[in-house]
């Protein structure tokens, strides 16, 4: 496996990496030569990993390309999570007490910071802490902040930029990096579960929840029939996750959102989770999906990844009208149709203020979209979602600004076109083995994937129209089998 060091401006990097030439982040993101490489290990040392920043996209698209980014997107999100940081602090409590100095000997009172470079630190006293923290948060350069309040505790973990590395530590960093590039490995520790219940995360005030109240009651009934305890919880119950064996998220998910943080915390606590945080990460960003589907040669509408330098290319490559999509758009929000050049330029520039990259796709008008529900790598349901009246999307607004939606028809999976079902399965399998809703179109004999949703609707009277109670039973049964596999130490397929 070869390696690349990716940074915004390699010519400004004060470090020299033995045997590895730094690559500019924008070149890595946009040059087709890098997207076609296989088995690359990507060391991402960009200045910012902020959501939808260029550093964020380096790690996100690296994963879509089958590369191995350090840090990966899961780690980037973990460093923002108070819950994960507290978990790490608890796990390292013994070493923290033994290896950090007495608070009265610290110059700035009850605070200590440690710089960590590929799991090592110039601070000899804290080498054990540095190694363990790197296993929790595998990132090339880290800063760990500790505070003393009765005992030392980890307060914050953040990426350390190249420019923040003290000049006196650069030689140490270069030597450590060379050693790491030679083949050291890392892992993220997992914890074991102890109880046997499923928490269903929901937001009673959500306008468009993925499951209505009647559907939630049917999930509870299905769980009861399998002797599984269930409890409806909200974000305020996140501290109680350790009470459960499984977490079923029935609230609209997003990466920069408490649903992701709760999912990630649940995994760290050892729970079986649907939607799992990796699926949320992958499905929540349409740039990632575009790269992933293209790499695996799955048909999509003609797609162009937009950045500030190639907006004009839309007119030539896709023609107008076309569709612009914010990477984390959902429920038709952040998705617009542009019919002329002026609006294209205006809307694209507005969206690019929020994200370094966007999606532009050819406009493919259809009467309805297919939605194939997938669970555990098997088709679960098939629906036709029709466009809202006088609108090109499933969701629209009437003259009073009220949300309207098209009707939906559910039919047996066996009655849906085989090409549609098989394409949906192939696409969903690239994400994982969770619960997904794959949206597709049929146009002139083509079947194309529009997107993959990690949090598909399961509503009473719609998606359950064919299977009825059995739909809920099948979903809970997957939880049961996975929880039992965890308890017995068996591997799930």
N, C-alpha and C positions, 0 to 999 in steps of 0.2 A: 504494500500500500504506500503510495507516494504522498507527500504532504505539501500544503501551501500555507503560507502566512498571508492573511488578507488584512489590509489596513487602508484607510482612506487615501493617504498620500505617502507612499513608500519613501519618496525622496526626502521627506522630513523626519523619518524615523531615526532616532539616535542610536538604535541597537543594530548590531550585525548578527545575523543568524547563520551559523555554520551549515553550509550545504543547502540552504533553502532561500530562494529568492522571493522577497515579498511581492504581492500582487495588489494592484489598486482595487478597492472594493467595487467601484463602478464597472471596471473592466470584467471582474469576476461575474458580476450580475448580468452584464449585457453581451459579453462576447460568447458566441455559440461554441467556440473551441473548448471553453471550460464546462459548459453544460453537458457536453457529450463525453467528457472524461468519466472513467469508472473507478470506484474504490479510493477516491481521494480523501485524505484526512485534512480538514480545514481548521487552521488555528486562527480564530477570529479575534483580532486585537484592535477593532475599530474603537473610536472614541466614545460612542454611545450605543447602548442596546435598548434605548427607549423604544416603546411600541411603535412599529412602522417606521423606525429610523433606518438608515442605510445599514448600520451594524445588525439590526434586527433581521433585515431581509437577507443578509449574507448567510446567517445561520438557518433561516427558514428555507431559502431556496437550496441550500446545501443539502438539507434533509430531503427535499423533493427530488433532487438529482441522485440520491443514493450515496451522497458523500457523508463523511462523519465529522460534523462540526464540533468544535470545542470553543465556547460552550454551545450546547444545543438549545433549542427554544424552551424546553422544559426547565433547564437550569436557569436561563435568563428570567423566566417567570418566578422560579423558586427564590431568587435573590430579592424579589419584591415582596415576598410573602412573610408577614410577621409570624404566622403559624409555623411555617417550615423552619424559619430561623430559630424560633423557640424550641422546636423539636430538636434541631441540631445542637442547641445549647444544652438541652437536657441530656442528650446522648453523650456529649463531651464533658459533662459536669465534673467527673473525677479528674480528668486531665487538666481542665481549666483551673481547678482548685490547686493542683500540684505544680503546674508549670507557669502560671502567672505570678508576678511578684506581689509581695504584701502591699496593700493599698497605700500605706503610709510612706512607702519608698518611691512611689510614683510622683513625678514632678507636678503633673497637672491634676493631682488629686485622684479621684476614683475612676479614671479613664485610661485605657490602653488600646493602642491600635497596632496591628501586625500586618505587614505586607507579605503576601504569599505568592510565590512564583512556581507554577507547576507543582504545587504541593510542598515546596520547601521555603524556608525563610532564613534570612541572615541572623535572626534572633534565635540563637542556639537553644535557649531555654524553652522555646515554643515550637520546636520541630514536630513534636507529636500532634499538637493542635493543628498546625499547618497541614500536615498530611491528612488528618481526618476531615478537615474542612474542605480540602480539595476533593475528597471522595463524595462529600455531600454536594458541593457546588463546583464541578469540574470546569474551570475557567483559567486561561493562561495566567492572568495577573489579577490578584484579589486583594482587597483590603478588608480586614475584619476588625470591627470596633467592639470593645468590651467595656462595661461599666460595673462599678462596685456599689451594691446596696445590700449590705449584709453578707453577700457573696458575689463573686465575679459571674457575670452573665454576658452572653453574646447578644449585642444589641442590633448590629447591622452587618451585612455582608454586601459588598459592592464591587463591580469591576474596577480595576485600576488601569487608567490609560497609560500609554507609553510615556507621555509627557509628564505624568505624575510620579514616575519612577525616579527616586533620588539619584543624582549623578554618582554618588558613592556606592550605589547598589547595582549599577549597570553591568559591571564585570561579572558579578554573582549571577545576575539574570541571564546573561548570555551563556554562561557555563551550564546553568540549570536547564535552559531551553535546549541546548545542544544534546544534553544527556536525555532529556525527555523525547526529543525528536528521534533519538536512536531506537526507541521502541518501548518505553514504559507504558503501562496500561492503568486504567482506573475503573472504578465501578461506583454505583450509587446504592447504599445499603437499603434493605427493605425490612419491614417489621412484620411481626406475626399478629394474627387476629386471635381473639379469645372468646367472643360472643356470637350469637346466631340470630340476628334480626336485620331487617332491611329498612333503612330510612329513605323516604321519598321526599326529595327537596322540591318545594313549590313556593310560588309567590301568590298568595290569595288576591293581591291587587293587580296582577299583571293583566294587561288588556287582551293580549293574544297568547295565552299560555299554550304549550305544546300538548297538554291534556286538560280537558274540561273537568269539572267536579264529578260528573257522573262517571267519566272514565277512571278517575282516581279511585272512586269507590269500587269499581270493578277490579282494579289492580289489587286493592286490599282484600276483596272477596276471593280472588284467585290465590293470593298468598295464604289466606286462612285455610283454603282447601288443601294446601300442601304443608300445613302446620308451620308456617313461617310468620313470625311476628312482623308487623309493619307499623310505621309511625310517620305521619306527615310532619315534616320539619320545614323551617324557614332558615334564612341566613343567620338569624340570631341564635340558632341552635348548633352552629358549627363547632363549638367547643365540646359538644357531646358526641362527636363522631365515633370516639373510641367505644361507645356503648353498642355499636352496630357491627354487623358482618358485611353488609352491602349498602351501597348508596345508589339510588336511582334518581337521576336528575330530570325532573319534569318542570323545569323553568328554562326559559330561553337562555342559551349559553353564549358566551363570548370570552375572548382571551383576557382582555383588559376589564375584568368583571369578577364579582365575588363568586360566580358559579365555577369559574376555572380554579380560583384559589381554594374553594371548598373541595372540588374534585381532587386537586393535587394533594391537599392535606389528607383527604380520605385514603388515597393510595399510600401515602407515607405512613398512615396508621394501619395499613394492611387490609383495607376493605376491598371487596369486589365492587367496581364502579362502572356504571353506564349512565352518562357518557364519561368515558375515561378521559383524563386530561390530554393525552396524546391525540385522541380523536378530535377533541375540541380545538386544539392547536392547528391541526391539519385542515379540518373542515371550515374553520372560521376565517381562513384567508384565501381568497380566490386567486391571488397570485401564486400561492403554493399549489393550489389545485390545478391551475393552468399548466404549470411546469411539470407537475407529476403526471397528468393525463397525457401531455405531449410526449414525455419521455417513454411512456409505456404504449404509445401509439393507439390510444383510445380516442375515437372520433369526438370532436367538439365543434361548435361553431368556429369559424375562422377567428383566431384570437391574437391579439397583440398586447404585450406587456408595455404599458406606457410609462415614460419618465419625462422629465422636463425637456429633453432634447429631441424627442421623436414624435411629438403630437401630430405634426403634419403628415407623418407616414400613414395615419389612419385613413385619410382620404384615398390614397393610392392603393393601400393593401386591403382595406375592408369596404370602402365606398360608404356613402351616406344614404339613408339613415343608418346609424349604428348604435350600440349600447355601451354606455360607460358604467363601470362598476367600482365602487369603493371596495377595497379588499375585504372588509369585514361587514359588508352589507347583509341585511336579512329582512324577510317579510317585505320585499320590494322596496325597502328604504335604502337609499344610497345607490340605487340603480336607476339610471335615466336614459331616455332615448334622445339622441341629438340628430337633427335633420339638416343642419347647415353648418358651414365652416365657422361662422362667428360663435354660435353656441357651443360647438365643439371646443374651440380654444378657451372660451370663457369658463365652461364647466370643468374642463380638464385641469385648468390652472387652479380653480377653486379646490378641487379634490386633492391636487398635489400639495396643497398647503397642509393637509392632514397626513398624507402618506407619500413616501418617496416613489412608490410604484402604484399603478392602477391597472385595471383590465379594460380593454376595448374589444368588443365582439361584434361580429356581423349580426344584423337584425334578421331573425328567422320567424316571421309571423305564423302562428298556428292557432287552431281553434282551442286546443288544450295541450297541457303538458302531462306526460306520464310521471307518476311517482311510484317507484318500486321500493317497498320497505324491505330491508335486509337485516337479519339478526343471526349472529353466530355463523356468518358466511352462507346463509340460506335465505331464499326469498320468503317473505312473511305475508305481504299483501301487495296488491296492485290497484292503483287509483288513477282516474283521469281527473285532473284539476283544470276546469274550464276558465277561460279569461273572464274577468269582470266585464259587465255590460259596457260597450262603447270604450273599452280600454284594451291595451296590448299586454297587460299583466294580469295575474290572478287576483291581485289586490289593486283597488283603485279608490277614488274618492268621488262622491256625488257633488252636486252644485253647492251643497251646504257644508262641504268639507268632511262629511262623514265617510268612514271607511266602508267600502262595499267589496264583496268578493264573489267570484264565480262559483257555480255549483260544482259538486264533486260526485263522481260515480266510482264505486268500488266493485271489482269483479274478481273471481278466483284467479290466482296466479296462473293456473293452467290455461286460462282464456286470454291472457295477455300475449302479445306477439313474442315468440321465443327470442328473437334478436334483441328486443327491448330488455327482457329479463336477463339474458346472458350478458349483455353490455353493462347493465346495472351491477350485476354480481362482480364482473371483472373490475369495474371501477371501485366499488366498495371494498373489495379485498385488498386494494392498495392502501387503504386507510387502516384497517384492522379487523377485529372480529366482534365489534360492538353492534349497536342499533343505529342504522343509517336509513336515510331516505334519499334515493338517487332520482334526480329530476332529469328527464330526457325529452327530446322532441323527435318526431318522425316527419321528415320533409323529403319529398321526391325520392323515396326509397332509402334515404339515409336515416340512420339512428345516431343521434349525437347526445352526449352528456352535457347538460347545462351546469349542474353543480351536484355536490354530495353534501347532505346535511347530517350533522352528528346528532341532532335533536329533533327527529321528525315528529310530526303531529300524530298522536294516537287519541282521537276524539270519538266519543260515543256517537253512533249513528253515521259515521263516515268511514274511517279506516277499519272499524270493527264490523262493518255491514255484512261481510261474508263469513268470517270466522266467529263472530260474536264473542261469547265468553272464552272460547278457546284461544283467541288472540292474546288475551291477558294471561291466561295460564301458560302459554308458550314462553312469554317474556319472563315471568317469574321463575319458570322451570329452569331457564338458562342461569339465572342467579343461583338457584339451589345447587345445580351441578357444579358451578364454579366455586361456590363457597365450600362445598364438600371436597372438591379437589384441593383447595387451599388447606383444609383441615387435615386431610390425609397425606398431603405432600405430593399428590399426583400432579402430573403435567396435563394441562388442557390443550387441546388441538385447536 
